[in-house]
């Protein structure tokens, strides 16, 4: 058996990028503002979510592996998760609760 004493050549690694997400759609500043100003309670009712009135706010009633929860409150286009101590506007809610991105 004959061995080549030369240094082995470096093999160039090629990375293949697979876009698993939808293609990027550029939104205008006005479109982002319009989306972020959506009345959350009304929008979530249209999506079939269960809401409960609590004074001037609404509580989102949902269940997950840990049981029934009502720690997310909303008023207008603003929301707050009292358990996780986070909140924000309508776009951030969709990212946080539904795992959406844009």
C-alpha positions in Angstrom: 0.0 0.0 0.0 1.4 3.4 -1.0 0.7 6.4 1.2 0.8 9.9 -0.2 2.9 12.0 2.1 1.4 15.3 0.9 -0.9 17.2 3.1 -4.5 16.4 2.4 -6.4 19.1 0.6 -8.9 21.0 2.5 -12.4 20.2 1.4 -14.6 23.3 1.1 -17.8 22.8 3.1 -20.8 24.1 1.4 -23.8 25.2 3.5 -27.1 24.7 2.0 -29.7 27.3 3.1 -33.2 26.0 3.1 -35.8 28.7 3.7 -38.4 27.1 5.9 -40.2 30.4 6.4 -42.5 32.3 4.1 -40.7 34.8 1.8 -40.0 38.2 3.3 -42.7 40.7 2.5 -41.6 44.3 3.1 -44.3 46.3 5.0 -44.4 50.0 5.0 -44.2 52.0 8.2 -47.9 52.9 7.8 -48.9 49.2 7.4 -47.0 48.3 10.6 -48.6 51.2 12.5 -52.1 50.1 11.3 -51.5 46.5 12.3 -50.1 47.5 15.7 -53.2 49.6 16.4 -55.7 46.8 16.0 -58.2 46.5 18.8 -57.0 43.2 20.3 -60.2 42.1 22.0 -62.3 42.5 18.9 -59.6 40.8 16.7 -59.3 37.9 19.1 -63.1 37.4 19.3 -63.1 37.2 15.5 -60.4 34.5 15.7 -62.7 32.5 18.2 -60.7 33.2 21.3 -62.5 33.3 24.7 -62.4 36.7 26.4 -63.8 37.8 29.7 -64.6 41.4 30.6 -62.7 42.6 33.7 -63.5 46.2 34.4 -62.2 48.3 31.5 -60.0 45.4 30.3 -60.5 42.0 28.9 -58.9 38.7 30.1 -57.8 36.1 27.6 -59.0 32.7 28.8 -57.0 29.9 27.4 -55.8 26.4 28.3 -52.5 24.7 27.7 -50.7 21.7 29.2 -50.7 23.5 32.6 -54.5 24.0 32.7 -56.8 27.1 32.4 -55.2 30.5 32.4 -56.4 34.1 32.5 -53.1 36.0 33.2 -53.2 38.0 29.9 -55.2 41.2 30.0 -55.7 43.7 27.2 -57.1 47.1 26.7 -57.3 48.6 23.2 -54.2 47.6 21.3 -52.1 46.9 24.4 -51.7 43.7 26.3 -49.9 42.4 29.4 -49.1 38.8 30.6 -49.0 39.1 34.3 -47.4 35.7 34.8 -44.5 36.3 32.4 -44.3 40.1 33.2 -44.3 41.0 29.5 -46.6 42.9 27.2 -46.8 45.3 24.3 -48.8 46.1 21.2 -50.8 44.0 18.8 -47.9 42.8 16.6 -45.9 41.7 19.7 -49.0 39.8 20.9 -49.2 37.8 17.7 -45.5 37.0 17.9 -45.7 36.1 21.6 -49.0 34.1 21.7 -49.3 32.6 18.2 -45.5 32.4 17.4 -46.0 34.5 14.3 -43.3 36.7 12.8 -43.1 39.2 10.0 
